[in-house]
């Protein structure tokens, strides 16, 4: 018997929602039960090339068949690099979760300076240019929105480490956002996607205004935030790492290109006035760049220092950034002489080049071999790909000139391909020696398959000359030499069509005739004898958008929920890596769980969602290294409903497990559960591995769900509001709030709407009870939404956290407002002189002229049920590096558990010492949390149940800083008897405290 998705959800969650009599829903149809196809349909096209032979032994070959244009080239090095770079791009696709969806990563592993979920905006323009040729538009839809509307557009700290010039992630590094978005639309034909984002593209452009100099009419940038440390220009500043702030051809060209694009998109929308404004801004940038950055004597665009440079003198050195303006068609044709430097042996020419600074510069390769990262000579893929794009624009779109030609383009591209080798195999890392066959910046577990440049876009739009247009045309203008016997680009996704371009000089290679031929959707549309440029009309087509899909298992951070557990894991292959949103099969770095070394005959991998959701489309990618870890012979799938049960209604494809491909299990009817596990088994009992375990769900089209991101639970309960909004007419809209086992979610207002018109919302108020939630602990709550007659389920996930509330600690054990000296024990756990301590006029003052520190122990003991220590600082000392408060419990210099709050370092952590031995992460929970204290903020520490949590109150809201499992190293009953303590540590000046309070659980 079939039942509706809504009935399944509501029944499984046991939410006390009474549906009105009109709430009966249509049964799930076959179409609803079957999830969306794994890959987009290629559609009608040609079949001239042997795709399997060209791809070689890549994992998940079906993904490439569905997504990439296939090329055939007589140059084996360029051809092999082309397919290798699609593999690296596939590896860099990271699914971050329902909120932001897909991003394109730069490094395969995480780095400390990235935006949320691992995005780095430095190469985002490259990512969009390269990925625009993929048939599946969902990757870049999500990625573009990540930077314009999502977490990548969100706030970031304005610190030196993360760029103190800006306060949002999308401006951490220079970025040509609008130009890249339009370049993508020129390939897929979905111009409306770009015009719909005009407000965000305009905002992105305008937010560079703090770095705009009105006198010069140009933008300045710090070289390191151009993604270029230690440049030739940087070495001529007081700060070689960051580089001297300056007016550079990069950001000014990016802003020029974006202004031109914004104007073009406004024209497409019929807004001539707005278009004129941005055209004028672009014209001004172009004129000012010619005035200030073009060196007519040196025939090159150069860096001009912003500071201590009253005459605005240009630096003598040529750097490859001087080619960037041609990327955006910014320079006049008269400036083409700059390109003579590309092939000049004293300019940028190199076997593995081009170089990033000219050889005649005295800074060329300075310290470049002493460690990463110097952009003053090494061959850098980021810059090489920019230079190739700029060169293609010059050769194809500018008048003929005598400095470079198509042979030079091929030579540089071929050198770029040869650069991308290691031990004879395709490989790309961070930077290459310009004259030797070796990567010089290539960190193990860090730099492998570094996705920081384009290559395939240079092949398709440059070498093969497929020049995308926003209108219903395409220009074919190959830079490949006519002496080549053949080349082909087959089934290039273009404006909803498949475009095939074939060159066969004498007709003997492909047997389709001599010369150049172009097919559209498998039908021959154009022939010509030579490689001269031609413009062709492409039939207008509005391709249907692919259905959105959400992976409910993904957890990029590998903290909180969803989480993964296993019966056994090899030390380097934890279970959380199987749900980290990535799927690649490299040895180092790895993104897999394996049972290698397990003593068990078989093992399991479990995903705990924390709160129930629908399961309908499970996908598994098995790791197989050909040695100790092999594909399983079979596997079982189970769900939890108080005990483990086999998942019913499984439809498997393929029937038996295969390695390095997607093993898909459709579940009919859909199942609602909070825990799923897989039990893979080998007949010989050996180890198995999984690179990706995912659960995909299609939302209801046109129905968005919103639940608060951060829900603060006090006293074990909270009220909250959820919202379902329709973008089209929907009937029988039902909301269900899924919460962790043992919790309840009761609707206080209606959770059902018989009908929602476009723009209407169903707003439901809920009461959530969360018994047993530990202080500081987070758990997910999930809003699930269905509509009658519609497939899928829309969802939104919020985080509920039990937060500190002094009212829960109603018994006051100690309260000092510092009206009098009440006689503390003064401990010295830091081994330093105590600061001068004074009490007067309701203030405790600790002052010192040099490093001093002490802990004041209150003459009371804590409470076994829970002790809260609260302090109200009046002011910090302003010294560095020590300007700190400590809170917690102490038994003297050899036994204490104290949270520290360092105002100078803007950080907070935990120190635990037991029996005179300082304990590490097993007791402190690691380090560190960000601390941004403001006058009036309170700080607190709670010790209970073997856990120490630290908190900051700002604007009357308490926020968790750190949670430390101190019970791992000391008995909680022992800690409860320790004295509550207040520590003060500073290098100079005075710390002042208004109040120190100790409270116990009611």
N, C-alpha and C positions, 0 to 999 in steps of 0.2 A: 504494500500500500504506500502511495506517495503522500507526503505531507508538505505543507509549505515551509519555506526557509524560516519565516517568522515564527511559525508554530514550534519549529525545532529549537530556535534560539530561546524563545520565552520559556518553553518547557524545561530546557536544560539549565537555565539560570534560576528557575523557581522564583521569579520576581512577581510580587503580588500586584500584577497589573490586570485589571478587569477590562476586557475589550468590549466595546459597544456591540450591539447586535449587528451593525453594518460592517464589522471588522473582518468578516470571513474573507480569506485570500484565495486567489487562484492556485491550483496545484502547480508544483514545479514541472515544467515541461522538459523534454529531452534537450532542447537548446539551452535551457537554464542550467541543467545538470552538468553539461559538458563545459569545461573551462575553455578559455580562449586558446587559440593555437599557440604553440611554443614560439613560433617565429612568424614574421610577416610573410605573406605570399609574394613570391617573386613576380608572378604574372607572365604575360606573353613576352617573349624575347627571343634571342638567338642562342644557338648551342654549337658554336664553332670551336671552343677551347675545351681542353681536358682539365676540368676543374680539380678533380681529385689529384692528378699528377702535379698541378701547380701548387696546391695547398700543402702536399706532403703530409707528414704525420702530426697534424695539429689536434689538440683536444677539441671535442665538440665541433667537428667539421661542418655539421648541419647549420651551425650559427653563421659560419662564413658563407656558405652557399646561399643563405637567405639574405645576407646583409651587404656584402662588399661587392664592388665592381671587380671583375676579373680582368687582369691585363696579361698580355704576352709581349715580351720584349726580346730583341736579339742580344741585348746586354744582360748576361746572366747575373752579374753582381747587383745591378739596379733591380732586376726582377725579383731576385731572392730577398733582397732587403725590403721590397714592397710587401711581400707576404709576411715577412717577419714583423714588420711594423704594424700590420693589422693584428698580429698576435699580441703585441705589446699593448695595443690600444684596448683589445678585448680584456686583457688582464687588468687594465686600469679602470675598467667600469666597476663602480662600487655602489651597491644598493644600501642606502643609509637608513631606510625605514619609511613608514607611511608619510611622515611630515615632509621630507625633502626628496624622497625617491632616489633617483640615480645621480651620482656625480662622477666626474672623471678625475681620478687621482693622479698625482704627480709621482710620488714615491709609492711603491707597493706596500710598504709598511708605514706606520704612523711616525710623524715628527712633531716636536713640541711647539712649533710656531704656526701650526695650521689653524684654519677656521674650524668651526664645529664639524665633526665627522670626517675631518681629514682633507677638506678642500684647501687649495692654495691658489690664489688668484693670479700669480705671476705668469703662468703659462695658459691661463684660461682661453685667451684668444687663439692660441695654437690648438687647444683641445677642440674648440668649436670649428675652426677651419678644417681640421683633420676629420672630425667626426661627421661633418656635414654630408659626407658621401655614403653614410650608412643608410640602409633602407628603413630601419626601425627608428622612427623619429622620437620615440619616448625617452631615449637616453639624453638627447640634447634638450628636449622640452624641459625635463626636470633640471638638468644642469644649468641651463640659462636662468630658469626661475630660482634656482638655489642662490645665484649671485644677485639677482634683481629683486626677488620677493621673499626668499627664504632665509635660512640661517646664515648664508654667506653674505647677505645684505645687513645682517644684524650688527649690534655694537661690539666693539672690541676694546680692550684697554689701550690707551695711548701711552705705551711704554717704549723705551728704547729697543727692547727685544722684539716688539711687535709693530714697530713704527709709531713713534710718538707724534708724527705729523697728522695722523688720521684717527678717527674713532669708529670706523666700520671696516669689516673684513674685505669688502669689495674694493676698498681703496688702499689696502695694505701694500700692494704693489701696483705698478702701472698696468693698465688694462684697456684694450681697445674694444669695449663692449658692444657699442652700437654697430660698428663696422662688422664685427664677427657675426652678430645676430642677422644682419642683412645679407652677409655672404652665405650664411646657412640657408636663408629664405630663397636666395638665388638658385640654390641647388634643388631644394625640395618643393619650391613653388608655393609654400604656405606663407605668403606674405602677410596674411592677417595675423599670424602668430607674432610677427615683428611689430606691426602697427598697434596691436593690442597692448604691447609693452612700451609704447612711447612714453607714458608718464614716468616709468621706472628708468628708461634709457636717458631721458632728459635729466632726471634726478642724479643719475650716475655721472653724467657730464658736468652738471652744475656743482657737484660736491668736490670737484677739483679746484673750485674757486679760491680756497685759502692759499693755494700755491700759485696764484696768478699775480704777476707783477704788472700793475697798471702802467708804469712808466715805459716798460719795454713791450707790453702787450703780449707777453709770453709766460708760460708756466715754468716753474723751477721744480726740480726733483733731486732727491738724494740718491746717488748712484746705487746704493745697496737696495733701495726700494724700486729701482729699475731692474731688480734681480741681478745686479752686477756689483759684487764686492771687489775691492782691490783693482780698480781699473787704472789705465794710464792717467786719466784725469784725477782719480782718487789719490794717487801717489803724490800729486802736486798740491795736496791739501794737508791741513794739520791732522787729518783723521783718515789714514789710508783704507781702513776697513769700510767705513760708511761712505767715504768720498765727500768732497766738498759739494755742498748744495750748489746746483747750477742750472742754467737754462740749456736744455739738452734736446737734440733732434728727436728723441724718443717720445716723451710725453706730449710734446707739442704736435708731433705728427699724429699720435693717437687721438688727441683732442680734435685735430683738424679732420681726420677721417671720420670720427664719430659725429662731428657737426655736419659734415656733408651728408652722412647717412641719415641723421635725424631730419634734415631738410628734405631729403628724398622721401622718407616715410611720411612726413607731413603732407607733401604734395600728393602722395598716393591716397591720402585720406581727405584730400580736397582743401587743406588749410594752407593757402598760399602765403598768408601773413606770417604764420609761424615758420614756414619754410624759409621765407626771406630773412628772418632774424638769424637763423642758424647758418644760412649761406653767407651772410655778412660777417658772422663770427669766424667762419672758415676763411673767408677772404682776408680778414685782418690778421689771423694767425699766419697765413701764407706770406703776406707782405712783411710782417715783423720777423718771421724766421729768415726770410731773404736778407733783411736789413742787419740782423744781429748775429745769426748763426752761420750764414754762408760766407766762407772765406774765399773771396774771388781769386786771390793770389794762389792759394793752395788748392783751389777747385774742390772744396769739400765742406760738408756741414760739420761743425765742431762744437764742443762743449765750451760754454762761457760761465766762468765762476760768478756766483751771485754775490759773495762777500769779499770785501777788501779788493775790489776790482772796479774802481770808479770809472775807468775808461772803457769798461766792458770788453776787455781784450779777449780774443779767442785763444784757446790753448793751441800750441803748435802741432800737437799730435793728432793724427787721423785715427779714429776708432771706427769699428764696423757699424756703430750706431749711425754713422753718417749716411749709410745706405737706406736706413729705415724710411725716410720720407717718400721714397718711390713705392713702398708698400701700399701707400694711400694715394698715389698719383698726385702728390703735392708739389714737387719741383717743376719749374719750367723746363722745356726741352733744352734750353741753352746751358743747363747745368750738367748735361750728360757726361762732360769730361771727367766727373768724379769717378766714373766707372773704369777709367784707365788704371786706377789703383787696384782693382780686383785682380788683375793679371800681372801687375808689376812685381818683380822679384823682391823689391824693397818695400812694396806695399803690403797687400794682404795675401799674395799668392803662397800656397803651400801644398805639398802633396796631400796632406790630410787637413786641408783648410776649408775655408779661408780662416786666417787668424783674426783675433778680436781686436788687435791693435797692429798698426803698420810696423814693419820690421825696423824702419829707420828711427822709430821712437826710442829714446834712451831708456824708457820704462818697459820695453818689449821683454816679456817673460821674466820680469823681475820677481824673484821668490816663487815663481810659478811651480817649481818642482819641490818646494818645501812643504806643500800641503794645500788642501782645498781652502778657498776657491778664488783663483785669480783670473780676472777677465781682461788681462793685458797682453794677450798673445796666444794662449791655448785655443784650440779649435773647439768651439762650443756649439752643439747642435741647435740650441735656441736661436743663436744669432745666424748660423748658417741657413736655417730654414727661412728666417726673415729676409736674408740677403737674396736667396733664390726666388722668393715670391716677388721681391722688389725688382730683381733682374728680369723675371718673366714679364712683369708689367712694362718695363722699359722696352724690351724687345718686341712685344706684341702690340702695345697700346700707344707708344710714342713714335714720333718720326724716326726714320733711319738715322743712325749715327755711326761713327767709325771706331768707337772705342771697344765695344764688345759685340759678339754675335752669338748665334745659336750654338756654335761649336763650344764657345766658352760656357754657355749654360750647361751643355752636356758634360763638359769637363768637370765643372764644379759639382754637379749632381753626382757624377760617377765617383769623384773623390769623396763626397759625403757618404755614398754607399760603402766605399772601401773603408772609411773610418769606422763604420758600424760593424766591426768584426772583433772577435776575441778567440784565440786558439783556432782560427780558421772558420768559426761559426758566427752567424749574425748575432750582434750584441750592441746595445747602446747603453752608455753610462753618462756621467755628468760632463766630462771634458776630456779631450784627446790631445796628445802631443801633436803639434802641427807638422813635425818632420819625421816622427818615428811611429812605428806601428804599435802603439800602446795607449791605453787609457790611463790618464794620470790622476783623475779623480773618480774613484771606483770603489766605494766602501762595501765590503761584504755584508749581505743582508740589508742593504740600504740603496745602492745605486743600480741594481740590476734592472734592466728593461725600463730605464728612466724615461718617463713620459713627459717630456719638457720641450717638445719641438714638433714640427711637422716633417713628414717625408712623402707620404702618399698623396697629400694635396699638391706637393711640388711635382710629383709625377703626373697626376691627372690634369691639373690646371695649367701646368707649365710645360713639361716635356711633351705630353700628348695634346696639350692645347685645348682642353675642354673648358671653355670660358663661360661660366654661368651668368645668366641675366635674370633680372627681376620680372621682365616681361615674358611673353610667350615666344621667346627666341633662344637660341644657343649659338655661340660663336665657336667654330672649330679652327684653331690657329696653332698647329703643332710646332714645337721647337725641335722636335726630333729631326735629324738630318735626312735629307731626301736620299742619301746614299744607303740608309738602312733598308734592308730587304723587306722588313715587315714590322708591324706592331699592331696591337689590338687592345681595345678597352671594351669589354663585353658586359651588357646589361647594367650600365651605369644608371642608378636611380636618379631620375631627373624630372621634376615637375609631375610626378605621378606616372611617368612613363619609364620604359627601359630603352636606354640609348646605347647603341653599339657603333664604335668607330673602328674601322679596319683599314690598315695600309698594307698593301701587297704590291710591291714595285712591279713585278712581272706576272703576278697572278698565280705563281707556283706554290706559295706557302699555304694559302687557305682555299684555293680553288674557287673563289667567288669573283674572279676577274682582277685585272690590273688596276692599280691606282688607289685612290681613297674612296671608301664607301661608308655610308651612314645608314643605319637601320633604326627605326623607332617602333618599339613593341613587335620586333621580329619582321617588320615590313621595310624593304629597301626604300629609302627616301631620297638619297642623293649619291651621285658618283662624280668624280673628277680625276684627272690624270695626275696632278701634282699635289704638293702640300701647301698651296697658297691658302690663306685664311678665307673662310666662308661663313656667312650668317644664315642660319636655317630657322624657319618657323616651326614651332612645336605646338601641336594641337593643345588647346586649353583643356585642362582637366583639374578638377578639384578632388584630390585623393581623399578617401575617407580616413579620418583619424583612427589610429589603432586604439583598441580598448585599453584603458588604464588597468594596471594590475599592481597589487600590493603584496609584498612578502611580509607576513606577520611574524616570521621567525627571526628576521634580521636584527642584529644588535652590533653595530660597528664598535661601540665603546667597550663591549664585553663586560659591562658592569650592569647591575640591576637586572631588570626583566626586558625581554625574554632572556633566559639563561640556559646553558647547556650543562649537562652532567654526563658522566660515563662510568661504567663499571671498572674501567681501567683506561689509562691514557699514558702514552709515551711522554716523557718529560718535555720534549720540544713541540708536542702536538696536542695542546689542551683542547677539550671539547668545544670551548667557546669559539675557536677558530672555524668550526664548521658552520657557524651562523654569523660570521663577521661581515657578511654582505659581499664577499669577494669569492671568486671561483677561478683559481689557476693552479697549475700542477707543477710549479717550480719546486726544486729542493730547498733553495735558499733565495729569498725568504719563503716561508711556508704559510699556507692558509688552510690547514687541514687538521682533523683529528685522526689519530691512528691508535691501534691497540698493540703496536709493535712492542715486543717484550712481555706481553701479558702472560700470566700463568694460567689464565682461564681457557677453557675449551672454546668459549664464545663470549663476546662482550656486547654491551648495548650502549647506545647514545640516546639521551633523553633531552627534549626541549621543554622547558617549563615556561609557559606564557605569563604566569602570575595571575591572570584572569581569563575566563573562557573566551574563545572566539570560534568562528566557523572554520572547519577544515574541509577542503574540497579538492585541492590540487597540490599534492606533495611531490617534491622533486629532489632527487638525490644524485650527486656526482661522486663516484667512487674513485679513490686514488689508487694507483697501481704503479709501483716503482720498478716492476719487473724482478724484484728480489724478495725482500722480507715481507713486503706489504703487497697483497694481490687482491684482485676483485673477488668479492664473495661468490659462493656458489648459489646462495639464496639469501633472502632476508624476510623478516616478519615486521609488521607495523602494528603498534598497539596504542590504545588511548587509555586514560585514567578516569574512572568514575567512582573512585573509592577502592578499586582494585584494577589491575591491568587486564584489558580485554583486547582481543584482536579487532582491528578496524574492519567493519563490515563494508560490503559493496565496493571492493577494490577492482579497478580496471588498470592493468599494468601495461606499460609500453616502454621498452620491449618486455617480453614475457619473462626472460631471464636476465639477471644483472649483467651490465656491460661496464667496462672501465672508460673513464675520460669522455663520457657522453652523459646526457641527461636520462636518468631513469625516472619515468613519470608514473605517478599513481593517482588516478582520478577516483574520488570517493563519492559514491552515489547511494542514497542522498547525502547531502552535506552533513557533517558531524560537528557538534559543538562540544569543546573540551578545553581544558587549560593545560594538559600535558600529553605529549606524544613521544613515543620512543621507537627507535629502529633497532632491530637485532640482526645484523648481518653475520652470516656464518660461512666458513670455508669447509669443504668436505675433509680437508686434511688438518683442520683445527688451527691454521695459521692466522697471522695478523691481517687486519683489514684497515681501510682508511676511507675517510669521507672529506672531500674538499668543500662541499656545499650541501646543506640540508635546508630546504625552504618549503614554505607553505604559502601558495599564491592564491589571491582572492581578487575578484573583479568587483569594484564598487558599483552601486546602482548609478547608472549614467544620469548626470544632472542632479545628484543629491549629495550635498556636502554635510559632513558631520563635524561638530565642534564640541569639545569638552575642555574644561580648564586644564592648562598644562601642569599647574602646580597647586595641589589641593592640600591645605593645611588642616590636619586633624588634631583636635584638642578634646581631651576627655573621652576619647574613643568614638567620636561621632562628628559629622559635619553635614551641612546642607550645601548643595551645589546645583548648578543649572547646566543643562545641555541644550544644544540647538541643532536642528536639522533644517537646512535651507534648500529649496528646490530651484533649479535653473530652468525647469520646464514643468508642464503639468504632470503631476504624479498623484496616484490614488492609493489609498490604503497604506499610508506611511506609518510605520511602527518603530518606536525607539525602545531599546532595551539596554540597561546599564549593567555590564558584566563586572563583577568584583571578585576578589580572591575568595577561596573556600573559607567558610566560616563567617564571612561578612554578609551584610544584607544591603540591598539598594531598593528603597521603596519610593515609588513616584508620588509626589504630593500634588502634582497637577497632571493633566492628561498626557499620556505617552503615545497617543494615537491621533492621527488626522485622517479623516475620510478622504480629503483632497487637499493638495497644496498647489496653488498656481505658481507660475514663475515669479521668483522674488519673495514668495511667502515662506515663513518659518514656523516650525513646531518647536516651541520652547517648553521644556519640562523641568520642573523643580524636583530634586531628589533629596532624600535623607539617606546618608550612608553611615552605617555603623561598622567599626573596625576593631572588634575585640582582639586583644592580644598583640596589637601592633607595637613593636618595640620603639622606644624614643629614638627619633632620627631615622628610623627605617622607612624605606620607600616601597610602595607596591603599586602596580598599574591598575587603573580602572579603564574599562573599554566601552565606548558607546557603539552599539551595533544598530544598524538601521536597514530596514527593508521596505519595499513598496510592492503592492499587489501587481502581479503580472510582469514584474521586472526581474531580471537575473541579477545575481550577486548580492552583496551586502556592503553598504558603506560603513566606515568605521573611523573612529578617532580614539587615540589613546592619551590619557592624562596620567599624572603621577600623584599619588596620595602619600603624604608624609606625616608621621606623628611628630609634631613640633613642640618645642619647649614652651610651657606656659607657667609662669611663677605661681599661678593660682592652684596648680596641681600639687604644689609643694607649700602647703598652707601653714606648716609649723615652723616658726622662726626659731632657729637655734642660736643665731648670733646676728646682731645688727649694729654696725658701728657707723655713725655719722660724723665721727672725728671731732666731736665737741671737746672731748678730753682724751688724754692718753690712757688706754685701757690695758696696757701691759701685754704685748704679744711676745711669744718666743721668737727670737730672730735666728733663723737658720742661714747657713752659708754654703749651699750646694754647688755654687759656681766656683768656689775657691778664690773668691775676690773680696776685697774690702767691702764692707757694707756702706751704702750711701748714707749721707746725713739724713736722719728722719725727724720730722717735726709735725706736731699736731696743733692747729690753731684755726679758730674761726670756721670750724666745720670742714677743714681740708687737711688731708694727709699729704705731706710734701717729702719727696725723696730727691735729694740734690747731690751732685758730684761734679768734680772738675776733670775726672778721668774715670776709666772703666770701674764700675762698682755694681754690686748686686747682692740681694738678700731676699729671703722668703719669710714673711710674717705668718706664723702659725697661730690661729685663734685658739683660745683656751677651752675648746669644746671638741667633742668627737662627732664624726659623721653619723649617718643613720643607715642601717642595713637595707631599708626599703628604698633608699635613694636620697642622695644629697645634692642640692643645687647651690653653687657658689656664684654669687652675682657681684659685679663691681661696676661702679659708675665713675669712669675716668673724667676728670675735668680737662686735663691737657696732657699731652705727651711732651717730651723734652726737646724734640727736634734734633737729637744727636744721631750719629750713625757710626758703625753699623748697628749698635745696640740702642734701642729705644723701645723697651719691651715690658709687658706685663705677663705674669704667670698666675694661673688659677688652677686649683685642684685640691688634692689632699696629700699630706706629708707626715712622715714620722721622723723627720730629721734629714741629715745630709746624705744618708745611705739608702733611704727608702722614700720614694715620692712618685706621684703620678700627676703631672702638671701640663696643662695646655699653655702654649706660649703664643703671644700676640705681638708681633714685631711691627711697629708702626713705620720704622725706617725702611724695612724691606717689604712692606705691604704684604706680609705673609703670616700664616698661622699654622702651628703644628702641635705635636705632643712629645713630651719627654717622659720616659719611664725608667726609673732606676730601682732595682730591688737587690738588697744585700750588697750595695756598693757597685753593682754591675749594671751598666747602662744597657737597656734592651732595645732591640731594633724593630723592624716593621711588624714582626709578629705580635708586638704589644702596642705600637704606636699607630698602626694602620697606614704607614707611609707618610710622605710629605709632598706637598704642603697645600694649604688652601690660600686663596687670595684674600687679603684683608684690606678693606678701604674704610678706615675709621673716620667719622666726622664728629664734631662736637655734639654732645647730647646722646651719642650711641652708648649702649650698655653692652657688656661682655659677660658671658656666663659659661660655667662648666657644670655638667651633671654627671655624677658617678653613681651608677646603679647596675645591678645584674652583671657585673664583670665588664662593663663598658663605660668608657669616658667619652662624652660628647661635648664639643665646644660650640658656642653660639654667639651670634652678634645680633643685637637689636638695632634696627635703623627704621625710622619712620613708623615706630610702634609695631614692627614686624620682626619676629625672631627667625634667623636663618642659620641653618646648620653649617658649621665650618669643617669640622673633622669628627670622625667616629673612630675610637681606638679600642681594640679588644684587649684591655689590660688584664682581664681575667685569664688570659692565656699564660701569664707569667706570675700572677700573684692572686691568692685566694680573695674573692670579693669580701668575705667576712672579715678578713684582716684589714683590707683597705677601709672598710666602713669604720674601723676604730681609729684611723688616722685623723689628724687635725685638719680641718679646712685651711687652705693656705692662700696667701696673696703675695706674689713675687714682683719685685721691681728691679730692673736692670737697665743701666744707661751708661753712655760714654761721657756726657757732659750735660749741664743744665739741670732742669728740675722736672720730675714727673709729679702730677697732682691728682689726688683721688677724692671724690666727694663722698662715696659711700661703699661699704663692704658688707654684704649680707649673706648669711648661710641659712638655707631653708631645707626642710625634710618633707618627704611624702606624707600626705594626710593619712 
